[in-house]
């Protein structure tokens, strides 16, 4: 959520950065609400102070000998009661205006970092680096063709069980998924991350705190009879792990690695990636999440991205890093690096991780602060996939395919897989 002080004091500090996102925003009405909310708060505080002064004066006069039921004390008490009624009225007005203000602020995205390159679409993203040598032979199969031939993925029966965009993994396919999850978690734990297995069902406050609600309600699956949603990413429960808390500066940075199944409607993606493991309603992911002091967030962003890249390198998967331009940023992100893995059969790079710094945007929505000396400040949050497991499997199948139809397993994954090859079930 954006800082109301910017809105009150200089709304151009919001409209300017939002224009870099391609948003033309008129904040005059919203600014008026913010000013009214501040004025009401000031008037209420002044009246409460006056009420407290009168209450003390009543006590002092009684101690000085005034009769508790006398006119002198009675008049002061009536004055105090009038102030209480006025305070109650102001509180009601304040709550109403604050609710309107919050409702409108919640749909405004984060401001892009000054370091974020300007641009209107993904075509203007900036390539930062490449790693590895992509396979480019002719005749390579795509992962869904390999998986079907080996009998390790079943899409047709999954439609019978659920609907399209779900898959069932079988035999060595299921084992490979489990091996990848354990491999990723072990690697991140060795780098100092605390492993977390959070709830998969999350409440509305958790989705709001991380930025998924209210804007992206149509992308999520909701449980009709409860205030619960299926999590679209472990970023949601990890943000709320410390929601409403004041942490000690000595606790920072906090670094978490969480595995969860993730659930997304993929609204608007009709006809895209209908086969395989790229765009599913349910998929597994290992998420990296940092809570840091504001001064450390830029360095943390680089390190978090390197930690995600380390998984790709250990699995011998060529990739490239892109810095997203302002027009392609996610809702909560101030700056983002996308990692795109090479899919040898498809002959293209595809996103496998987005590593973002969100500044204090999520911390303000979720009320997460840290104690810095005698003051408390909003901390910064960062997140990134470390990695999306299904897409990693797709890249492995395409990178490791052999002329005899088998798939080579990268050496680092062999101890988890218990085999050097996938030859079919």
Residue pairs with C-beta under 8 A, 6 or more apart in sequence:
1 102
1 105
1 106
1 108
1 361
1 364
1 365
2 14
2 105
2 108
2 110
2 111
2 361
2 364
3 360
3 364
4 34
4 37
4 101
4 105
6 13
6 14
7 14
7 27
7 30
7 31
7 34
7 105
8 31
8 34
8 35
8 38
11 27
11 28
11 31
14 25
14 27
14 108
14 111
15 25
15 27
17 111
17 112
18 25
18 108
18 109
18 111
19 25
20 112
20 116
20 118
20 326
21 109
21 112
21 326
21 327
21 329
22 120
22 326
22 327
23 109
25 108
30 101
30 104
30 105
33 97
33 100
33 101
33 104
34 101
36 97
37 94
37 97
37 98
37 101
40 90
40 93
40 94
40 97
41 94
43 90
44 87
44 90
44 91
44 94
47 83
47 86
47 87
47 90
48 83
48 87
50 83
51 80
51 83
51 84
51 87
54 76
54 79
54 80
54 83
55 80
57 76
58 73
58 76
58 77
58 80
61 72
61 73
61 76
62 68
62 73
66 72
66 73
67 73
106 208
106 213
106 214
106 215
106 365
107 214
107 215
109 329
109 331
109 332
110 211
110 329
110 331
110 332
110 333
110 334
110 358
110 359
110 361
111 334
111 359
111 361
112 326
112 329
112 334
112 335
113 334
113 335
113 357
113 359
115 298
115 335
116 323
116 324
116 325
116 326
116 329
116 334
116 335
116 336
117 124
117 125
117 126
117 323
117 325
117 326
118 124
118 325
118 326
118 327
119 125
119 325
119 326
119 327
119 328
120 325
120 327
121 325
121 327
121 328
122 324
122 325
122 327
122 328
124 325
124 327
124 328
125 322
125 323
125 324
125 325
125 328
125 338
126 322
126 323
126 325
127 320
127 321
127 322
128 320
128 321
128 322
128 323
128 337
129 320
129 321
130 318
130 319
130 320
130 321
131 309
131 312
131 313
131 318
131 319
131 320
132 312
132 313
132 316
132 317
132 318
132 319
132 342
133 318
134 318
134 342
134 344
135 342
135 344
135 398
135 399
136 344
136 347
137 344
140 344
140 345
140 347
140 398
140 401
141 149
141 345
141 398
141 401
142 276
142 343
142 345
142 346
142 398
143 276
143 277
143 343
143 345
143 393
143 394
143 395
143 397
143 398
144 153
144 155
144 275
144 276
144 277
144 394
145 345
146 345
146 397
146 398
146 401
146 407
147 153
147 173
147 276
147 277
147 397
148 155
149 405
149 424
150 172
150 173
150 405
150 407
150 422
150 423
150 424
150 425
151 170
151 171
151 424
151 425
152 169
152 170
152 171
152 172
152 173
152 174
152 176
152 422
152 424
152 425
153 167
153 168
153 169
153 170
153 173
153 277
154 167
154 168
154 170
155 166
155 167
155 168
155 275
157 168
158 166
158 167
158 168
159 166
161 168
162 281
163 281
164 274
165 266
165 274
165 279
165 280
165 281
166 280
166 281
166 282
167 277
167 280
169 176
169 177
170 425
171 425
172 419
172 422
172 424
172 425
173 393
173 425
175 417
175 418
176 393
176 396
176 409
176 417
176 422
177 284
177 389
177 390
177 393
179 413
179 416
179 417
179 418
180 389
180 392
180 393
180 396
180 413
180 416
181 259
181 284
181 286
181 389
182 416
183 311
183 314
183 412
183 413
183 416
184 257
184 259
184 286
184 311
184 386
184 387
184 389
185 195
185 257
185 259
185 286
187 310
187 311
187 314
188 195
188 257
188 286
188 288
188 307
188 386
189 195
189 257
191 307
191 310
192 255
193 255
193 256
193 257
193 288
193 307
194 254
194 255
194 256
194 257
195 256
195 257
195 258
196 234
196 238
196 241
196 256
196 257
196 258
197 258
197 259
197 260
198 231
198 234
198 237
198 238
198 241
198 258
198 260
199 231
199 237
200 230
200 231
200 260
200 261
201 223
201 226
201 228
201 229
201 230
201 231
202 228
202 229
202 230
202 231
202 236
202 237
202 240
203 227
203 228
203 229
204 213
204 227
204 229
205 240
205 243
206 236
206 237
206 239
206 240
206 243
207 213
207 220
207 229
207 236
208 214
208 365
209 236
209 239
209 240
209 243
209 362
209 365
209 366
210 235
210 236
210 239
210 240
210 332
210 362
210 365
210 366
211 331
211 332
211 358
211 361
211 362
211 365
212 219
212 220
212 232
212 236
213 220
215 331
216 232
216 331
218 265
218 267
219 232
219 264
219 265
219 266
219 267
220 229
220 230
220 232
220 263
220 264
220 265
221 229
221 230
221 263
221 265
221 281
222 228
222 229
222 230
223 229
223 230
230 263
231 237
231 260
231 262
231 263
232 262
232 263
232 264
233 260
233 262
233 285
233 287
234 258
234 259
234 260
234 262
234 285
234 286
234 287
234 289
235 287
235 289
235 383
237 258
237 260
238 256
238 258
238 287
238 289
238 383
239 289
239 362
239 366
239 368
239 381
240 366
241 256
242 254
242 291
242 366
242 368
243 366
243 367
243 368
244 366
244 367
244 368
245 368
245 369
246 369
246 370
246 371
246 376
247 254
247 291
247 368
247 369
247 370
247 371
247 379
248 370
248 371
249 293
249 370
249 371
249 372
249 373
251 370
252 291
252 292
252 293
252 296
252 370
252 379
253 290
253 291
253 292
253 293
253 296
253 300
254 290
254 291
254 292
255 288
255 289
255 290
256 288
256 289
256 290
257 286
257 287
257 288
257 289
257 386
258 286
258 287
258 289
259 284
259 285
259 286
259 287
260 284
260 285
260 287
261 282
261 283
261 284
262 282
262 283
262 284
262 285
263 281
263 282
264 281
265 281
266 279
266 280
266 281
269 279
272 279
273 279
276 394
277 283
277 390
277 391
277 393
277 394
278 350
278 390
278 391
278 394
280 390
283 388
283 389
283 390
284 388
284 389
284 390
285 385
285 387
285 388
285 389
286 385
286 386
286 387
286 389
287 383
287 384
287 385
287 386
288 304
288 307
288 308
288 355
288 383
288 384
288 385
288 386
289 381
289 382
289 383
290 300
290 304
290 381
290 382
290 383
291 368
291 379
291 380
291 381
292 300
292 379
292 380
292 381
292 382
293 370
293 372
293 377
293 379
293 380
294 359
294 360
294 377
294 378
294 379
294 380
296 380
297 357
297 359
297 380
297 382
298 357
300 357
300 380
300 382
301 335
301 337
301 355
301 356
301 357
301 382
304 355
304 382
304 383
304 384
305 321
305 337
305 339
305 355
305 384
307 384
307 386
308 339
308 353
308 355
308 384
308 385
308 386
308 387
309 319
309 321
309 339
311 386
311 387
311 392
312 319
312 339
312 341
312 352
312 387
314 410
314 412
315 392
315 395
315 396
315 410
315 412
315 413
316 399
316 410
316 411
316 412
317 341
317 342
317 392
317 395
317 396
317 399
317 410
318 341
318 342
318 399
319 339
319 340
319 341
319 342
319 349
319 352
320 339
320 340
320 342
320 349
321 337
321 338
321 339
321 340
322 337
322 338
322 339
322 340
323 335
323 336
323 337
323 338
324 333
324 335
324 336
324 337
324 338
324 354
329 335
329 336
330 336
330 354
330 356
332 356
332 358
332 361
332 362
333 354
333 356
333 357
333 358
334 356
334 357
334 358
334 359
334 361
335 356
335 357
336 354
336 355
336 356
336 357
337 354
337 355
337 356
337 384
338 351
338 353
338 354
338 355
339 351
339 352
339 353
339 354
339 355
339 387
340 349
340 350
340 351
340 352
341 349
341 350
341 352
341 391
341 392
341 395
342 348
342 349
342 395
342 399
343 349
343 350
343 394
343 395
343 398
344 395
344 398
344 399
344 401
345 397
345 398
345 401
346 398
350 391
350 394
350 395
351 391
352 385
352 387
352 388
352 391
352 392
352 395
353 384
353 385
353 386
353 387
353 388
354 384
354 385
355 382
355 383
355 384
355 385
356 382
356 383
356 384
357 380
357 381
357 382
358 380
358 381
358 382
358 383
359 380
359 381
360 378
360 379
360 380
361 381
362 368
362 381
363 369
363 378
363 379
363 380
363 381
364 378
368 378
368 379
368 381
369 376
369 377
369 378
369 379
370 376
370 377
370 379
396 407
396 409
396 410
396 413
397 407
397 422
400 407
400 408
400 409
400 410
400 422
401 407
402 408
402 421
405 423
405 424
406 421
406 422
406 423
406 424
407 421
407 422
408 420
408 421
409 417
409 419
409 420
409 421
409 422
414 420
